[in-house]
Amino acid sequence: MDINIDNSQVQNQVQKMINANRYKVYQYDDKIQKSKEELLGSRQEIKFNKCDKEELNKLSFANPKATAMNEMVQTPSNFKGTLKNYQLKGLRWLDNLY
């Protein structure tokens, strides 16, 4: 039995899923920043970073690697400090659960 897979359709669906999840994170971060503004009077601008074709092409659907996805998760920009390797690994693990 042969299965025909349209790679461009798969990439479009994956891109939509990534962007949907990123938008949920953006909404949460924006809500937190609004709360900070109400409490502290300061607010950090949050940007919504869409997954583009270039970023999507870095992922291999035929031979997926955990490191490719892990490279996409970096220290949050509003975090003031440096995460150690084991902390960044934990952050990536948490992102994988979401």
Kinemage of the C-alpha trace (Angstrom):
@kinemage 1
@onewidth
@group {chain A} dominant
@subgroup {mainchain}
@vectorlist {calphas} color= white
{ca met a 1} P 0.000 0.000 0.000
{ca asp a 2} L 1.481 3.326 -1.102
{ca ile a 3} L 0.811 6.493 0.814
{ca asn a 4} L 1.149 9.748 -1.059
{ca ile a 5} L 2.008 12.733 1.085
{ca asp a 6} L 1.875 16.290 -0.179
{ca asn a 7} L 4.903 17.847 1.551
{ca ser a 8} L 3.783 21.421 0.923
{ca gln a 9} L 0.417 20.703 2.516
{ca val a 10} L 2.144 19.090 5.518
{ca gln a 11} L 4.448 22.103 5.883
{ca asn a 12} L 1.484 24.498 5.725
{ca gln a 13} L -0.369 22.550 8.414
{ca val a 14} L 2.712 22.413 10.666
{ca gln a 15} L 3.270 26.143 10.175
{ca lys a 16} L -0.360 26.822 11.143
{ca met a 17} L -0.005 24.697 14.291
{ca ile a 18} L 3.233 26.417 15.316
{ca asn a 19} L 1.722 29.860 14.761
{ca ala a 20} L -1.454 28.942 16.658
{ca asn a 21} L 0.590 27.814 19.653
{ca arg a 22} L 2.833 30.879 19.466
{ca tyr a 23} L -0.239 33.100 19.391
{ca lys a 24} L -1.576 31.452 22.560
{ca val a 25} L 1.774 32.111 24.251
{ca tyr a 26} L 1.715 35.700 22.967
{ca gln a 27} L -1.771 36.246 24.390
{ca tyr a 28} L -0.689 34.887 27.764
{ca asp a 29} L 2.484 37.010 27.816
{ca asp a 30} L 0.487 40.109 26.836
{ca lys a 31} L -2.013 39.458 29.627
{ca ile a 32} L 0.843 39.158 32.139
{ca gln a 33} L 2.370 42.418 30.894
{ca lys a 34} L -0.986 44.188 31.295
{ca ser a 35} L -1.176 42.926 34.878
{ca lys a 36} L 2.379 44.156 35.525
{ca glu a 37} L 1.447 47.544 34.139
{ca glu a 38} L -1.536 47.777 36.476
{ca leu a 39} L 0.531 46.744 39.500
{ca leu a 40} L 3.920 48.310 38.802
{ca gly a 41} L 3.208 50.988 36.241
{ca ser a 42} L 5.660 49.539 33.721
{ca arg a 43} L 5.102 47.364 30.712
{ca gln a 44} L 7.388 45.537 28.300
{ca glu a 45} L 6.162 45.368 24.719
{ca ile a 46} L 5.514 41.804 23.585
{ca lys a 47} L 5.936 40.848 19.930
{ca phe a 48} L 4.245 38.005 18.107
{ca asn a 49} L 6.859 36.117 16.083
{ca lys a 50} L 5.263 34.136 13.288
{ca cys a 51} L 6.912 30.989 11.992
{ca asp a 52} L 8.047 31.749 8.460
{ca lys a 53} L 9.017 29.404 5.624
{ca glu a 54} L 12.737 29.802 6.347
{ca glu a 55} L 12.304 28.676 9.946
{ca leu a 56} L 9.977 25.888 8.868
{ca asn a 57} L 12.535 24.613 6.354
{ca lys a 58} L 14.989 24.044 9.205
{ca leu a 59} L 12.727 21.229 10.413
{ca ser a 60} L 13.082 17.817 8.853
{ca phe a 61} L 9.832 15.901 8.583
{ca ala a 62} L 11.454 12.828 7.065
{ca asn a 63} L 14.094 12.532 9.788
{ca pro a 64} L 13.022 14.627 12.776
{ca lys a 65} L 15.582 15.462 15.427
{ca ala a 66} L 14.796 16.679 18.909
{ca thr a 67} L 17.610 19.214 18.627
{ca ala a 68} L 15.941 21.004 15.714
{ca met a 69} L 12.870 21.773 17.815
{ca asn a 70} L 15.003 22.537 20.863
{ca glu a 71} L 16.904 25.176 18.930
{ca met a 72} L 13.623 27.010 18.387
{ca val a 73} L 13.095 27.487 22.149
{ca gln a 74} L 15.401 30.131 23.563
{ca thr a 75} L 15.593 32.079 26.797
{ca pro a 76} L 12.540 34.388 26.954
{ca ser a 77} L 13.383 37.987 26.047
{ca asn a 78} L 11.744 39.369 29.197
{ca phe a 79} L 13.922 37.139 31.408
{ca lys a 80} L 16.669 39.240 32.951
{ca gly a 81} L 19.536 36.815 33.402
{ca thr a 82} L 21.170 33.785 31.871
{ca leu a 83} L 19.776 30.283 32.055
{ca lys a 84} L 22.187 27.458 32.699
{ca asn a 85} L 22.168 24.549 30.265
{ca tyr a 86} L 20.077 22.320 32.525
{ca gln a 87} L 17.551 25.146 33.028
{ca leu a 88} L 17.278 25.751 29.281
{ca lys a 89} L 16.867 22.005 28.777
{ca gly a 90} L 14.015 22.063 31.312
{ca leu a 91} L 12.431 25.026 29.528
{ca arg a 92} L 12.571 23.109 26.248
{ca trp a 93} L 11.050 20.071 27.940
{ca leu a 94} L 8.193 22.213 29.267
{ca asp a 95} L 7.676 23.719 25.816
{ca asn a 96} L 7.502 20.205 24.396
{ca leu a 97} L 4.683 19.391 26.858
{ca tyr a 98} L 2.670 22.413 25.744
